[in-house]
Amino acid sequence: MPIRKSVMGREDRNVLVVEDEKLLNWSLASSLSKWGFDVQPVFTGNDALAQIEKSGFDIVLLDYRLPDLDGLAIAKLVRKRQPDAVIFLLTAFQLSELPVDAGLIDSYFNKPLDFQQLHQALKDIPRLRAGGSKPKRRPHARKPDNTKSV
């Protein structure tokens, strides 16, 4: 299958979306498609594992809390099979509250998601890769609204 360049000049465009919230999954898949990505949306960890076995992905958007599997366990499998894949964790938790090994994820986004921040992070991937490095692990958190996610 030939690689199609998207409007962002990207060649790494195959995205796996692993999110059990149906509306968020649909919103992510719809936005990513509009941004020029090839998207495979799944709702469970087991479906994600099946897709990972079947084909490779350049980018994985991964919910931390899934109904059947832990998102970090899926991230470990992706990192083992595809060390160059970019993994963005989606979570309602602060990263400091999660048992994340160094280098396991490239960045994280707090829910509710800011789609502009996600789009910018995706646009930054080619520039960062051209410099020979992966994206730095940094949060893409919304501004605090005086509530704490638990």
N, CA, C and O atoms as a GROMACS GRO file, in nm:
protein
  600
    1MET      N    1   0.084  -0.118   0.000
    1MET     CA    2   0.000   0.000   0.000
    1MET      C    3   0.089   0.124   0.000
    1MET      O    4   0.172   0.139   0.090
    2PRO      N    5   0.074   0.212  -0.098
    2PRO     CA    6   0.158   0.331  -0.104
    2PRO      C    7   0.126   0.428   0.009
    2PRO      O    8   0.013   0.438   0.055
    3ILE      N    9   0.229   0.497   0.052
    3ILE     CA   10   0.210   0.596   0.159
    3ILE      C   11   0.160   0.725   0.096
    3ILE      O   12   0.222   0.778   0.004
    4ARG      N   13   0.048   0.774   0.147
    4ARG     CA   14  -0.010   0.899   0.102
    4ARG      C   15   0.034   1.007   0.198
    4ARG      O   16   0.023   0.991   0.320
    5LYS      N   17   0.081   1.117   0.146
    5LYS     CA   18   0.115   1.228   0.236
    5LYS      C   19  -0.012   1.305   0.267
    5LYS      O   20  -0.095   1.328   0.179
    6SER      N   21  -0.026   1.344   0.390
    6SER     CA   22  -0.144   1.420   0.428
    6SER      C   23  -0.116   1.569   0.409
    6SER      O   24  -0.007   1.608   0.367
    7VAL      N   25  -0.213   1.647   0.441
    7VAL     CA   26  -0.197   1.792   0.428
    7VAL      C   27  -0.089   1.844   0.520
    7VAL      O   28  -0.037   1.954   0.497
    8MET      N   29  -0.053   1.770   0.622
    8MET     CA   30   0.052   1.815   0.713
    8MET      C   31   0.188   1.766   0.668
    8MET      O   32   0.287   1.788   0.739
    9GLY      N   33   0.197   1.700   0.553
    9GLY     CA   34   0.325   1.652   0.504
    9GLY      C   35   0.375   1.532   0.583
    9GLY      O   36   0.496   1.512   0.594
   10ARG      N   37   0.286   1.454   0.638
   10ARG     CA   38   0.322   1.344   0.726
   10ARG      C   39   0.321   1.213   0.650
   10ARG      O   40   0.236   1.190   0.564
   11GLU      N   41   0.414   1.128   0.682
   11GLU     CA   42   0.411   0.993   0.630
   11GLU      C   43   0.370   0.896   0.740
   11GLU      O   44   0.318   0.788   0.712
   12ASP      N   45   0.392   0.935   0.865
   12ASP     CA   46   0.350   0.849   0.976
   12ASP      C   47   0.207   0.889   1.011
   12ASP      O   48   0.183   0.981   1.089
   13ARG      N   49   0.114   0.815   0.952
   13ARG     CA   50  -0.024   0.858   0.956
   13ARG      C   51  -0.122   0.752   1.000
   13ARG      O   52  -0.242   0.779   1.006
   14ASN      N   53  -0.078   0.632   1.030
   14ASN     CA   54  -0.168   0.525   1.074
   14ASN      C   55  -0.187   0.536   1.224
   14ASN      O   56  -0.092   0.522   1.301
   15VAL      N   57  -0.312   0.562   1.265
   15VAL     CA   58  -0.341   0.588   1.406
   15VAL      C   59  -0.439   0.484   1.460
   15VAL      O   60  -0.542   0.455   1.400
   16LEU      N   61  -0.404   0.428   1.575
   16LEU     CA   62  -0.495   0.341   1.648
   16LEU      C   63  -0.553   0.423   1.763
   16LEU      O   64  -0.479   0.477   1.846
   17VAL      N   65  -0.685   0.433   1.768
   17VAL     CA   66  -0.754   0.502   1.876
   17VAL      C   67  -0.816   0.396   1.965
   17VAL      O   68  -0.900   0.318   1.921
   18VAL      N   69  -0.775   0.394   2.092
   18VAL     CA   70  -0.826   0.297   2.189
   18VAL      C   71  -0.897   0.377   2.299
   18VAL      O   72  -0.833   0.431   2.389
   19GLU      N   73  -1.028   0.382   2.290
   19GLU     CA   74  -1.109   0.462   2.382
   19GLU      C   75  -1.246   0.398   2.395
   19GLU      O   76  -1.314   0.376   2.295
   20ASP      N   77  -1.287   0.368   2.520
   20ASP     CA   78  -1.414   0.300   2.540
   20ASP      C   79  -1.534   0.394   2.542
   20ASP      O   80  -1.648   0.348   2.526
   21GLU      N   81  -1.513   0.523   2.561
   21GLU     CA   82  -1.624   0.618   2.558
   21GLU      C   83  -1.660   0.640   2.410
   21GLU      O   84  -1.582   0.697   2.334
   22LYS      N   85  -1.779   0.595   2.373
   22LYS     CA   86  -1.818   0.594   2.231
   22LYS      C   87  -1.814   0.732   2.166
   22LYS      O   88  -1.764   0.745   2.054
   23LEU      N   89  -1.865   0.833   2.234
   23LEU     CA   90  -1.866   0.967   2.175
   23LEU      C   91  -1.724   1.021   2.157
   23LEU      O   92  -1.694   1.080   2.053
   24LEU      N   93  -1.639   1.002   2.256
   24LEU     CA   94  -1.501   1.049   2.244
   24LEU      C   95  -1.427   0.972   2.136
   24LEU      O   96  -1.351   1.031   2.059
   25ASN      N   97  -1.448   0.841   2.129
   25ASN     CA   98  -1.386   0.759   2.026
   25ASN      C   99  -1.426   0.811   1.888
   25ASN      O  100  -1.341   0.831   1.801
   26TRP      N  101  -1.555   0.833   1.869
   26TRP     CA  102  -1.606   0.882   1.741
   26TRP      C  103  -1.548   1.021   1.710
   26TRP      O  104  -1.507   1.047   1.597
   27SER      N  105  -1.544   1.109   1.810
   27SER     CA  106  -1.491   1.245   1.791
   27SER      C  107  -1.344   1.242   1.751
   27SER      O  108  -1.301   1.315   1.662
   28LEU      N  109  -1.267   1.156   1.818
   28LEU     CA  110  -1.125   1.142   1.784
   28LEU      C  111  -1.108   1.090   1.642
   28LEU      O  112  -1.032   1.146   1.563
   29ALA      N  113  -1.180   0.983   1.608
   29ALA     CA  114  -1.168   0.924   1.475
   29ALA      C  115  -1.208   1.023   1.368
   29ALA      O  116  -1.142   1.033   1.264
   30SER      N  117  -1.315   1.096   1.392
   30SER     CA  118  -1.362   1.195   1.295
   30SER      C  119  -1.260   1.307   1.276
   30SER      O  120  -1.228   1.344   1.163
   31SER      N  121  -1.209   1.361   1.386
   31SER     CA  122  -1.110   1.470   1.378
   31SER      C  123  -0.982   1.422   1.310
   31SER      O  124  -0.928   1.491   1.223
   32LEU      N  125  -0.934   1.306   1.350
   32LEU     CA  126  -0.810   1.254   1.291
   32LEU      C  127  -0.826   1.232   1.140
   32LEU      O  128  -0.734   1.261   1.063
   33SER      N  129  -0.939   1.181   1.099
   33SER     CA  130  -0.964   1.162   0.956
   33SER      C  131  -0.964   1.296   0.883
   33SER      O  132  -0.906   1.308   0.774
   34LYS      N  133  -1.028   1.395   0.941
   34LYS     CA  134  -1.029   1.529   0.880
   34LYS      C  135  -0.888   1.587   0.871
   34LYS      O  136  -0.858   1.663   0.779
   35TRP      N  137  -0.803   1.551   0.967
   35TRP     CA  138  -0.666   1.601   0.968
   35TRP      C  139  -0.574   1.521   0.876
   35TRP      O  140  -0.455   1.550   0.868
   36GLY      N  141  -0.628   1.421   0.807
   36GLY     CA  142  -0.549   1.348   0.708
   36GLY      C  143  -0.489   1.217   0.755
   36GLY      O  144  -0.400   1.163   0.689
   37PHE      N  145  -0.535   1.164   0.867
   37PHE     CA  146  -0.482   1.038   0.919
   37PHE      C  147  -0.571   0.921   0.880
   37PHE      O  148  -0.691   0.937   0.859
   38ASP      N  149  -0.510   0.804   0.871
   38ASP     CA  150  -0.584   0.679   0.856
   38ASP      C  151  -0.608   0.627   0.997
   38ASP      O  152  -0.512   0.604   1.072
   39VAL      N  153  -0.733   0.608   1.033
   39VAL     CA  154  -0.769   0.580   1.172
   39VAL      C  155  -0.833   0.443   1.185
   39VAL      O  156  -0.918   0.405   1.104
   40GLN      N  157  -0.792   0.370   1.289
   40GLN     CA  158  -0.857   0.246   1.327
   40GLN      C  159  -0.907   0.263   1.470
   40GLN      O  160  -0.828   0.254   1.564
   41PRO      N  161  -1.037   0.288   1.488
   41PRO     CA  162  -1.090   0.304   1.624
   41PRO      C  163  -1.131   0.170   1.683
   41PRO      O  164  -1.192   0.087   1.615
   42VAL      N  165  -1.098   0.150   1.811
   42VAL     CA  166  -1.143   0.032   1.885
   42VAL      C  167  -1.189   0.078   2.023
   42VAL      O  168  -1.152   0.186   2.070
   43PHE      N  169  -1.272  -0.005   2.088
   43PHE     CA  170  -1.334   0.033   2.214
   43PHE      C  171  -1.282  -0.045   2.335
   43PHE      O  172  -1.309  -0.007   2.449
   44THR      N  173  -1.207  -0.152   2.311
   44THR     CA  174  -1.158  -0.234   2.423
   44THR      C  175  -1.010  -0.263   2.407
   44THR      O  176  -0.953  -0.251   2.299
   45GLY      N  177  -0.949  -0.300   2.518
   45GLY     CA  178  -0.809  -0.339   2.514
   45GLY      C  179  -0.785  -0.463   2.432
   45GLY      O  180  -0.686  -0.472   2.358
   46ASN      N  181  -0.874  -0.560   2.442
   46ASN     CA  182  -0.859  -0.683   2.363
   46ASN      C  183  -0.868  -0.656   2.213
   46ASN      O  184  -0.795  -0.716   2.135
   47ASP      N  185  -0.958  -0.565   2.173
   47ASP     CA  186  -0.965  -0.526   2.032
   47ASP      C  187  -0.837  -0.455   1.989
   47ASP      O  188  -0.790  -0.472   1.876
   48ALA      N  189  -0.781  -0.375   2.079
   48ALA     CA  190  -0.655  -0.306   2.048
   48ALA      C  191  -0.544  -0.408   2.026
   48ALA      O  192  -0.467  -0.396   1.931
   49LEU      N  193  -0.535  -0.508   2.114
   49LEU     CA  194  -0.431  -0.610   2.099
   49LEU      C  195  -0.446  -0.684   1.967
   49LEU      O  196  -0.347  -0.714   1.900
   50ALA      N  197  -0.569  -0.714   1.928
   50ALA     CA  198  -0.593  -0.783   1.801
   50ALA      C  199  -0.547  -0.697   1.684
   50ALA      O  200  -0.487  -0.748   1.589
   51GLN      N  201  -0.574  -0.567   1.689
   51GLN     CA  202  -0.532  -0.476   1.581
   51GLN      C  203  -0.380  -0.462   1.577
   51GLN      O  204  -0.320  -0.455   1.469
   52ILE      N  205  -0.318  -0.458   1.692
   52ILE     CA  206  -0.172  -0.445   1.699
   52ILE      C  207  -0.106  -0.570   1.640
   52ILE      O  208  -0.004  -0.560   1.571
   53GLU      N  209  -0.164  -0.687   1.667
   53GLU     CA  210  -0.112  -0.812   1.609
   53GLU      C  211  -0.127  -0.812   1.458
   53GLU      O  212  -0.040  -0.863   1.386
   54LYS      N  213  -0.237  -0.756   1.410
   54LYS     CA  214  -0.271  -0.759   1.267
   54LYS      C  215  -0.188  -0.660   1.185
   54LYS      O  216  -0.144  -0.692   1.075
   55SER      N  217  -0.168  -0.541   1.238
   55SER     CA  218  -0.097  -0.438   1.160
   55SER      C  219  -0.027  -0.341   1.253
   55SER      O  220  -0.058  -0.331   1.372
   56GLY      N  221   0.068  -0.270   1.197
   56GLY     CA  222   0.144  -0.174   1.274
   56GLY      C  223   0.078  -0.037   1.271
   56GLY      O  224   0.004  -0.004   1.179
   57PHE      N  225   0.107   0.041   1.372
   57PHE     CA  226   0.054   0.177   1.382
   57PHE      C  227   0.168   0.272   1.413
   57PHE      O  228   0.259   0.240   1.489
   58ASP      N  229   0.161   0.390   1.354
   58ASP     CA  230   0.262   0.492   1.378
   58ASP      C  231   0.233   0.568   1.508
   58ASP      O  232   0.324   0.609   1.580
   59ILE      N  233   0.104   0.584   1.535
   59ILE     CA  234   0.060   0.662   1.650
   59ILE      C  235  -0.052   0.584   1.720
   59ILE      O  236  -0.140   0.528   1.655
   60VAL      N  237  -0.046   0.582   1.853
   60VAL     CA  238  -0.151   0.516   1.931
   60VAL      C  239  -0.203   0.617   2.033
   60VAL      O  240  -0.128   0.668   2.116
   61LEU      N  241  -0.333   0.645   2.024
   61LEU     CA  242  -0.400   0.726   2.125
   61LEU      C  243  -0.472   0.628   2.216
   61LEU      O  244  -0.562   0.556   2.172
   62LEU      N  245  -0.434   0.625   2.342
   62LEU     CA  246  -0.469   0.514   2.430
   62LEU      C  247  -0.530   0.563   2.561
   62LEU      O  248  -0.468   0.637   2.636
   63ASP      N  249  -0.652   0.519   2.586
   63ASP     CA  250  -0.718   0.549   2.713
   63ASP      C  251  -0.648   0.472   2.824
   63ASP      O  252  -0.613   0.355   2.807
   64TYR      N  253  -0.630   0.537   2.937
   64TYR     CA  254  -0.566   0.470   3.051
   64TYR      C  255  -0.657   0.364   3.111
   64TYR      O  256  -0.613   0.253   3.141
   65ARG      N  257  -0.782   0.398   3.129
   65ARG     CA  258  -0.874   0.306   3.197
   65ARG      C  259  -0.974   0.250   3.096
   65ARG      O  260  -1.063   0.321   3.048
   66LEU      N  261  -0.956   0.123   3.065
   66LEU     CA  262  -1.045   0.052   2.974
   66LEU      C  263  -1.123  -0.053   3.052
   66LEU      O  264  -1.079  -0.093   3.160
   67PRO      N  265  -1.237  -0.097   3.000
   67PRO     CA  266  -1.318  -0.193   3.077
   67PRO      C  267  -1.253  -0.330   3.093
   67PRO      O  268  -1.285  -0.401   3.189
   68ASP      N  269  -1.164  -0.369   3.002
   68ASP     CA  270  -1.110  -0.505   3.007
   68ASP      C  271  -0.961  -0.514   3.034
   68ASP      O  272  -0.915  -0.612   3.092
   69LEU      N  273  -0.884  -0.415   2.996
   69LEU     CA  274  -0.739  -0.417   3.015
   69LEU      C  275  -0.690  -0.280   3.059
   69LEU      O  276  -0.755  -0.178   3.037
   70ASP      N  277  -0.574  -0.280   3.120
   70ASP     CA  278  -0.508  -0.157   3.162
   70ASP      C  279  -0.439  -0.095   3.041
   70ASP      O  280  -0.367  -0.165   2.969
   71GLY      N  281  -0.459   0.033   3.019
   71GLY     CA  282  -0.397   0.101   2.905
   71GLY      C  283  -0.245   0.095   2.907
   71GLY      O  284  -0.182   0.090   2.802
   72LEU      N  285  -0.186   0.095   3.026
   72LEU     CA  286  -0.040   0.090   3.035
   72LEU      C  287   0.014  -0.046   2.990
   72LEU      O  288   0.124  -0.054   2.935
   73ALA      N  289  -0.062  -0.152   3.014
   73ALA     CA  290  -0.020  -0.285   2.966
   73ALA      C  291  -0.019  -0.287   2.813
   73ALA      O  292   0.069  -0.348   2.752
   74ILE      N  293  -0.116  -0.222   2.754
   74ILE     CA  294  -0.120  -0.213   2.607
   74ILE      C  295  -0.003  -0.129   2.557
   74ILE      O  296   0.061  -0.164   2.457
   75ALA      N  297   0.027  -0.020   2.626
   75ALA     CA  298   0.140   0.066   2.588
   75ALA      C  299   0.271  -0.013   2.591
   75ALA      O  300   0.356   0.004   2.504
   76LYS      N  301   0.288  -0.099   2.692
   76LYS     CA  302   0.410  -0.181   2.701
   76LYS      C  303   0.422  -0.274   2.581
   76LYS      O  304   0.532  -0.292   2.528
   77LEU      N  305   0.312  -0.333   2.540
   77LEU     CA  306   0.314  -0.422   2.424
   77LEU      C  307   0.347  -0.345   2.296
   77LEU      O  308   0.427  -0.390   2.214
   78VAL      N  309   0.284  -0.229   2.280
   78VAL     CA  310   0.313  -0.146   2.161
   78VAL      C  311   0.460  -0.108   2.160
   78VAL      O  312   0.526  -0.119   2.057
   79ARG      N  313   0.512  -0.063   2.273
   79ARG     CA  314   0.653  -0.019   2.282
   79ARG      C  315   0.748  -0.134   2.250
   79ARG      O  316   0.851  -0.114   2.186
   80LYS      N  317   0.712  -0.255   2.294
   80LYS     CA  318   0.796  -0.372   2.268
   80LYS      C  319   0.795  -0.409   2.120
   80LYS      O  320   0.900  -0.439   2.063
   81ARG      N  321   0.678  -0.406   2.057
   81ARG     CA  322   0.664  -0.446   1.916
   81ARG      C  323   0.704  -0.335   1.819
   81ARG      O  324   0.758  -0.362   1.712
   82GLN      N  325   0.677  -0.213   1.856
   82GLN     CA  326   0.704  -0.099   1.768
   82GLN      C  327   0.767   0.014   1.850
   82GLN      O  328   0.699   0.108   1.889
   83PRO      N  329   0.896   0.005   1.875
   83PRO     CA  330   0.961   0.104   1.961
   83PRO      C  331   0.952   0.248   1.911
   83PRO      O  332   0.963   0.342   1.990
   84ASP      N  333   0.934   0.266   1.780
   84ASP     CA  334   0.926   0.402   1.727
   84ASP      C  335   0.785   0.459   1.722
   84ASP      O  336   0.767   0.575   1.683
   85ALA      N  337   0.686   0.381   1.760
   85ALA     CA  338   0.549   0.431   1.761
   85ALA      C  339   0.537   0.544   1.864
   85ALA      O  340   0.601   0.541   1.968
   86VAL      N  341   0.455   0.641   1.833
   86VAL     CA  342   0.427   0.750   1.925
   86VAL      C  343   0.303   0.711   2.004
   86VAL      O  344   0.199   0.679   1.946
   87ILE      N  345   0.314   0.714   2.136
   87ILE     CA  346   0.202   0.674   2.222
   87ILE      C  347   0.160   0.794   2.305
   87ILE      O  348   0.238   0.849   2.383
   88PHE      N  349   0.034   0.834   2.287
   88PHE     CA  350  -0.026   0.941   2.367
   88PHE      C  351  -0.131   0.876   2.457
   88PHE      O  352  -0.223   0.811   2.409
   89LEU      N  353  -0.116   0.894   2.587
   89LEU     CA  354  -0.210   0.841   2.684
   89LEU      C  355  -0.321   0.944   2.709
   89LEU      O  356  -0.294   1.063   2.723
   90LEU      N  357  -0.444   0.896   2.714
   90LEU     CA  358  -0.560   0.981   2.742
   90LEU      C  359  -0.609   0.944   2.882
   90LEU      O  360  -0.637   0.827   2.908
   91THR      N  361  -0.619   1.042   2.971
   91THR     CA  362  -0.654   1.008   3.109
   91THR      C  363  -0.724   1.122   3.181
   91THR      O  364  -0.703   1.239   3.150
   92ALA      N  365  -0.807   1.085   3.276
   92ALA     CA  366  -0.868   1.183   3.365
   92ALA      C  367  -0.781   1.205   3.489
   92ALA      O  368  -0.811   1.290   3.573
   93PHE      N  369  -0.674   1.127   3.501
   93PHE     CA  370  -0.583   1.134   3.615
   93PHE      C  371  -0.463   1.222   3.583
   93PHE      O  372  -0.435   1.249   3.466
   94GLN      N  373  -0.395   1.268   3.686
   94GLN     CA  374  -0.267   1.334   3.666
   94GLN      C  375  -0.163   1.226   3.647
   94GLN      O  376  -0.172   1.120   3.710
   95LEU      N  377  -0.065   1.248   3.562
   95LEU     CA  378   0.035   1.145   3.533
   95LEU      C  379   0.109   1.102   3.660
   95LEU      O  380   0.146   0.985   3.672
   96SER      N  381   0.130   1.193   3.752
   96SER     CA  382   0.200   1.157   3.876
   96SER      C  383   0.122   1.055   3.958
   96SER      O  384   0.179   0.989   4.045
   97GLU      N  385  -0.007   1.041   3.932
   97GLU     CA  386  -0.090   0.944   4.003
   97GLU      C  387  -0.083   0.806   3.940
   97GLU      O  388  -0.136   0.709   3.996
   98LEU      N  389  -0.019   0.794   3.822
   98LEU     CA  390  -0.018   0.668   3.748
   98LEU      C  391   0.119   0.602   3.755
   98LEU      O  392   0.221   0.671   3.760
   99PRO      N  393   0.122   0.469   3.754
   99PRO     CA  394   0.250   0.397   3.758
   99PRO      C  395   0.311   0.384   3.618
   99PRO      O  396   0.315   0.275   3.562
  100VAL      N  397   0.358   0.495   3.563
  100VAL     CA  398   0.411   0.496   3.427
  100VAL      C  399   0.562   0.485   3.429
  100VAL      O  400   0.630   0.567   3.491
  101ASP      N  401   0.616   0.384   3.359
  101ASP     CA  402   0.760   0.368   3.347
  101ASP      C  403   0.816   0.476   3.253
  101ASP      O  404   0.750   0.516   3.158
  102ALA      N  405   0.938   0.521   3.281
  102ALA     CA  406   1.002   0.620   3.196
  102ALA      C  407   1.014   0.567   3.054
  102ALA      O  408   1.053   0.453   3.033
  103GLY      N  409   0.979   0.650   2.958
  103GLY     CA  410   0.992   0.613   2.817
  103GLY      C  411   0.877   0.531   2.763
  103GLY      O  412   0.876   0.497   2.645
  104LEU      N  413   0.780   0.497   2.847
  104LEU     CA  414   0.668   0.414   2.800
  104LEU      C  415   0.574   0.492   2.710
  104LEU      O  416   0.532   0.442   2.606
  105ILE      N  417   0.540   0.615   2.749
  105ILE     CA  418   0.453   0.698   2.666
  105ILE      C  419   0.531   0.821   2.624
  105ILE      O  420   0.629   0.859   2.687
  106ASP      N  421   0.485   0.882   2.516
  106ASP     CA  422   0.553   1.002   2.466
  106ASP      C  423   0.493   1.129   2.524
  106ASP      O  424   0.562   1.229   2.541
  107SER      N  425   0.364   1.124   2.552
  107SER     CA  426   0.297   1.238   2.612
  107SER      C  427   0.161   1.191   2.661
  107SER      O  428   0.120   1.078   2.636
  108TYR      N  429   0.091   1.280   2.732
  108TYR     CA  430  -0.042   1.245   2.776
  108TYR      C  431  -0.133   1.366   2.766
  108TYR      O  432  -0.089   1.481   2.766
  109PHE      N  433  -0.260   1.336   2.756
  109PHE     CA  434  -0.363   1.439   2.747
  109PHE      C  435  -0.466   1.413   2.855
  109PHE      O  436  -0.519   1.303   2.867
  110ASN      N  437  -0.494   1.517   2.932
  110ASN     CA  438  -0.598   1.504   3.032
  110ASN      C  439  -0.735   1.521   2.968
  110ASN      O  440  -0.753   1.598   2.874
  111LYS      N  441  -0.830   1.445   3.022
  111LYS     CA  442  -0.968   1.460   2.979
  111LYS      C  443  -1.033   1.566   3.065
  111LYS      O  444  -0.999   1.578   3.183
  112PRO      N  445  -1.124   1.644   3.012
  112PRO     CA  446  -1.169   1.641   2.874
  112PRO      C  447  -1.060   1.690   2.780
  112PRO      O  448  -0.983   1.781   2.813
  113LEU      N  449  -1.054   1.629   2.663
  113LEU     CA  450  -0.946   1.660   2.567
  113LEU      C  451  -0.963   1.798   2.505
  113LEU      O  452  -1.074   1.845   2.480
  114ASP      N  453  -0.849   1.859   2.482
  114ASP     CA  454  -0.844   1.982   2.405
  114ASP      C  455  -0.796   1.941   2.266
  114ASP      O  456  -0.678   1.912   2.246
  115PHE      N  457  -0.887   1.939   2.169
  115PHE     CA  458  -0.855   1.888   2.036
  115PHE      C  459  -0.753   1.976   1.964
  115PHE      O  460  -0.679   1.926   1.880
  116GLN      N  461  -0.747   2.105   1.995
  116GLN     CA  462  -0.645   2.192   1.934
  116GLN      C  463  -0.507   2.151   1.982
  116GLN      O  464  -0.412   2.148   1.903
  117GLN      N  465  -0.493   2.120   2.111
  117GLN     CA  466  -0.363   2.075   2.163
  117GLN      C  467  -0.323   1.942   2.102
  117GLN      O  468  -0.207   1.921   2.069
  118LEU      N  469  -0.419   1.851   2.087
  118LEU     CA  470  -0.390   1.722   2.024
  118LEU      C  471  -0.344   1.743   1.880
  118LEU      O  472  -0.245   1.683   1.838
  119HIS      N  473  -0.414   1.826   1.807
  119HIS     CA  474  -0.377   1.852   1.668
  119HIS      C  475  -0.236   1.910   1.659
  119HIS      O  476  -0.157   1.869   1.573
  120GLN      N  477  -0.203   2.003   1.747
  120GLN     CA  478  -0.069   2.062   1.746
  120GLN      C  479   0.037   1.958   1.780
  120GLN      O  480   0.143   1.955   1.717
  121ALA      N  481   0.009   1.873   1.877
  121ALA     CA  482   0.105   1.768   1.914
  121ALA      C  483   0.129   1.673   1.797
  121ALA      O  484   0.242   1.631   1.773
  122LEU      N  485   0.024   1.640   1.724
  122LEU     CA  486   0.038   1.552   1.607
  122LEU      C  487   0.118   1.622   1.498
  122LEU      O  488   0.199   1.558   1.430
  123LYS      N  489   0.097   1.751   1.480
  123LYS     CA  490   0.174   1.826   1.379
  123LYS      C  491   0.322   1.835   1.417
  123LYS      O  492   0.408   1.842   1.330
  124ASP      N  493   0.352   1.833   1.547
  124ASP     CA  494   0.490   1.844   1.594
  124ASP      C  495   0.571   1.715   1.575
  124ASP      O  496   0.694   1.720   1.576
  125ILE      N  497   0.506   1.602   1.558
  125ILE     CA  498   0.578   1.475   1.548
  125ILE      C  499   0.680   1.473   1.435
  125ILE      O  500   0.795   1.436   1.460
  126PRO      N  501   0.646   1.511   1.311
  126PRO     CA  502   0.747   1.506   1.203
  126PRO      C  503   0.867   1.597   1.229
  126PRO      O  504   0.980   1.560   1.200
  127ARG      N  505   0.841   1.716   1.283
  127ARG     CA  506   0.951   1.809   1.311
  127ARG      C  507   1.044   1.750   1.415
  127ARG      O  508   1.166   1.759   1.402
  128LEU      N  509   0.988   1.691   1.516
  128LEU     CA  510   1.070   1.631   1.621
  128LEU      C  511   1.146   1.509   1.569
  128LEU      O  512   1.262   1.488   1.606
  129ARG      N  513   1.082   1.430   1.485
  129ARG     CA  514   1.150   1.313   1.428
  129ARG      C  515   1.260   1.355   1.332
  129ARG      O  516   1.363   1.288   1.325
  130ALA      N  517   1.240   1.464   1.259
  130ALA     CA  518   1.343   1.512   1.166
  130ALA      C  519   1.469   1.551   1.243
  130ALA      O  520   1.581   1.542   1.191
  131GLY      N  521   1.450   1.594   1.366
  131GLY     CA  522   1.563   1.630   1.451
  131GLY      C  523   1.626   1.508   1.517
  131GLY      O  524   1.721   1.521   1.593
  132GLY      N  525   1.571   1.390   1.488
  132GLY     CA  526   1.629   1.268   1.540
  132GLY      C  527   1.581   1.230   1.679
  132GLY      O  528   1.638   1.140   1.741
  133SER      N  529   1.478   1.296   1.727
  133SER     CA  530   1.429   1.259   1.859
  133SER      C  531   1.279   1.244   1.856
  133SER      O  532   1.209   1.302   1.773
  134LYS      N  533   1.231   1.164   1.949
  134LYS     CA  534   1.088   1.147   1.964
  134LYS      C  535   1.034   1.264   2.045
  134LYS      O  536   1.112   1.337   2.107
  135PRO      N  537   0.904   1.284   2.044
  135PRO     CA  538   0.848   1.391   2.126
  135PRO      C  539   0.884   1.371   2.272
  135PRO      O  540   0.887   1.258   2.322
  136LYS      N  541   0.910   1.480   2.340
  136LYS     CA  542   0.938   1.472   2.482
  136LYS      C  543   0.808   1.440   2.556
  136LYS      O  544   0.700   1.482   2.515
  137ARG      N  545   0.822   1.365   2.664
  137ARG     CA  546   0.704   1.333   2.743
  137ARG      C  547   0.663   1.458   2.817
  137ARG      O  548   0.730   1.502   2.911
  138ARG      N  549   0.555   1.515   2.776
  138ARG     CA  550   0.507   1.636   2.840
  138ARG      C  551   0.354   1.631   2.845
  138ARG      O  552   0.290   1.570   2.759
  139PRO      N  553   0.299   1.693   2.943
  139PRO     CA  554   0.154   1.690   2.955
  139PRO      C  555   0.089   1.786   2.857
  139PRO      O  556   0.144   1.890   2.823
  140HIS      N  557  -0.026   1.750   2.815
  140HIS     CA  558  -0.112   1.838   2.738
  140HIS      C  559  -0.240   1.846   2.817
  140HIS      O  560  -0.344   1.790   2.780
  141ALA      N  561  -0.230   1.916   2.927
  141ALA     CA  562  -0.342   1.922   3.019
  141ALA      C  563  -0.419   2.050   3.000
  141ALA      O  564  -0.363   2.155   2.967
  142ARG      N  565  -0.548   2.041   3.021
  142ARG     CA  566  -0.631   2.160   3.019
  142ARG      C  567  -0.599   2.243   3.143
  142ARG      O  568  -0.548   2.190   3.242
  143LYS      N  569  -0.629   2.370   3.137
  143LYS     CA  570  -0.606   2.456   3.253
  143LYS      C  571  -0.694   2.408   3.368
  143LYS      O  572  -0.809   2.370   3.346
  144PRO      N  573  -0.642   2.411   3.490
  144PRO     CA  574  -0.721   2.364   3.604
  144PRO      C  575  -0.850   2.444   3.620
  144PRO      O  576  -0.854   2.565   3.597
  145ASP      N  577  -0.954   2.374   3.660
  145ASP     CA  578  -1.081   2.440   3.682
  145ASP      C  579  -1.124   2.426   3.829
  145ASP      O  580  -1.243   2.426   3.861
  146ASN      N  581  -1.024   2.414   3.916
  146ASN     CA  582  -1.045   2.402   4.060
  146ASN      C  583  -1.114   2.272   4.100
  146ASN      O  584  -1.166   2.260   4.210
  147THR      N  585  -1.114   2.175   4.010
  147THR     CA  586  -1.165   2.042   4.046
  147THR      C  587  -1.053   1.943   4.025
  147THR      O  588  -0.966   1.965   3.940
  148LYS      N  589  -1.055   1.837   4.099
  148LYS     CA  590  -0.951   1.735   4.085
  148LYS      C  591  -1.014   1.608   4.030
  148LYS      O  592  -1.116   1.561   4.081
  149SER      N  593  -0.953   1.552   3.928
  149SER     CA  594  -1.003   1.427   3.872
  149SER      C  595  -0.962   1.312   3.961
  149SER      O  596  -0.848   1.306   4.009
  150VAL      N  597  -1.053   1.221   3.983
  150VAL     CA  598  -1.023   1.100   4.059
  150VAL      C  599  -1.070   0.978   3.987
  150VAL      O  600  -1.054   0.866   4.036
   0.00000   0.00000   0.00000
